[in-house]
């Protein structure tokens, strides 16, 4: 339901038929699972929701993963965060969960 509403908004917003290549690439990323790494070593896994002009990424249903320094059975701690904004200045890596063919189509202009 939520995805259908977002796709309808996208179609209305791009009714003139002319949109930049960057918008096309961002549209292909919508609702895909994305893993984003930041400078302090944490990773966030969530569903790509949007990106703004400054390059900040918003993930929904995000989970934070961070390594634990103390001895524990699991080397990574996780916590559920929900909707988060990741500033472009903090981002070190960004990976999209999809097949190799889809990755190549995302890279093509």
C-alpha positions as CSV (number, residue, x, y, z in Angstrom):
1,X,0.0,0.0,0.0
2,X,2.7,2.5,1.0
3,X,4.8,1.5,-2.0
4,X,1.9,2.0,-4.4
5,X,1.2,5.5,-2.9
6,X,4.9,6.5,-3.4
7,X,4.9,5.2,-7.0
8,X,1.8,7.2,-7.7
9,X,3.5,10.3,-6.3
10,X,6.6,9.7,-8.5
11,X,4.4,9.3,-11.6
12,X,2.6,12.6,-10.8
13,X,5.9,14.4,-10.1
14,X,7.5,13.3,-13.4
15,X,4.5,13.8,-15.7
16,X,6.4,16.2,-17.9
17,X,8.6,13.3,-19.1
18,X,11.9,15.1,-18.7
19,X,14.0,14.2,-15.6
20,X,17.7,14.2,-15.0
21,X,19.7,10.9,-15.0
22,X,20.4,11.3,-11.3
23,X,16.6,11.3,-10.5
24,X,16.3,8.1,-12.7
25,X,19.0,6.4,-10.7
26,X,17.6,7.4,-7.4
27,X,14.2,6.1,-8.5
28,X,15.7,2.7,-9.2
29,X,16.9,2.6,-5.6
30,X,13.5,3.2,-4.0
31,X,12.4,0.5,-1.6
32,X,15.6,-1.6,-1.9
33,X,17.6,-2.8,1.0
34,X,20.6,-0.7,1.6
35,X,23.7,-1.1,3.8
36,X,25.4,2.2,4.7
37,X,28.6,2.5,6.6
38,X,29.7,5.6,8.5
39,X,33.0,7.0,9.8
40,X,32.8,5.6,13.4
41,X,32.5,2.0,12.2
42,X,28.8,1.6,12.5
43,X,26.6,0.2,9.7
44,X,22.9,0.8,9.1
45,X,20.7,-1.6,7.2
46,X,17.3,-0.4,6.0
47,X,15.0,0.3,3.1
48,X,16.1,3.2,1.0
49,X,13.4,5.9,1.3
50,X,14.9,9.1,-0.2
51,X,18.0,11.2,-0.8
52,X,18.1,15.0,-0.7
53,X,20.1,17.6,-2.7
54,X,22.9,17.5,-0.2
55,X,23.3,13.7,-0.5
56,X,21.8,12.8,2.9
57,X,20.1,9.4,2.8
58,X,16.9,8.4,4.7
59,X,16.4,4.8,5.5
60,X,13.2,3.3,6.9
61,X,13.0,0.2,9.2
62,X,16.7,0.7,9.9
63,X,18.8,-1.5,12.1
64,X,22.2,-0.2,13.5
65,X,25.1,-2.7,13.7
66,X,28.2,-1.9,15.7
67,X,31.2,-3.9,16.9
68,X,31.5,-4.5,20.6
69,X,34.9,-4.0,22.2
70,X,34.2,-6.1,25.2
71,X,34.2,-9.9,25.2
72,X,30.7,-11.2,24.3
73,X,29.3,-14.2,22.4
74,X,28.5,-11.9,19.5
75,X,31.0,-9.5,18.0
76,X,28.3,-7.2,16.7
77,X,25.5,-5.5,18.6
78,X,22.3,-4.5,16.9
79,X,19.4,-2.2,17.7
80,X,16.3,-1.3,15.8
81,X,16.0,2.4,15.0
82,X,13.1,2.9,12.5
83,X,13.4,6.0,10.2
84,X,16.9,7.6,10.2
85,X,18.8,10.2,8.3
86,X,22.4,9.6,7.5
87,X,24.4,12.7,6.6
88,X,26.5,12.6,3.5
89,X,29.5,13.9,5.5
90,X,29.5,10.8,7.7
91,X,28.9,8.2,5.0
92,X,31.9,6.0,4.0
93,X,30.1,3.2,2.0
94,X,26.8,2.4,0.5
95,X,25.7,-1.0,-0.8
96,X,22.4,-2.0,-2.4
97,X,21.0,-5.5,-2.1
98,X,20.2,-6.7,-5.6
99,X,21.4,-9.1,-8.3
100,X,24.5,-8.5,-10.4
101,X,22.3,-7.6,-13.5
102,X,20.4,-5.1,-11.4
103,X,23.6,-3.6,-10.1
104,X,24.9,-3.1,-13.6
105,X,21.6,-1.4,-14.7
106,X,21.8,0.9,-11.7
107,X,25.3,2.0,-12.8
108,X,24.3,2.6,-16.5
109,X,23.3,6.1,-17.4
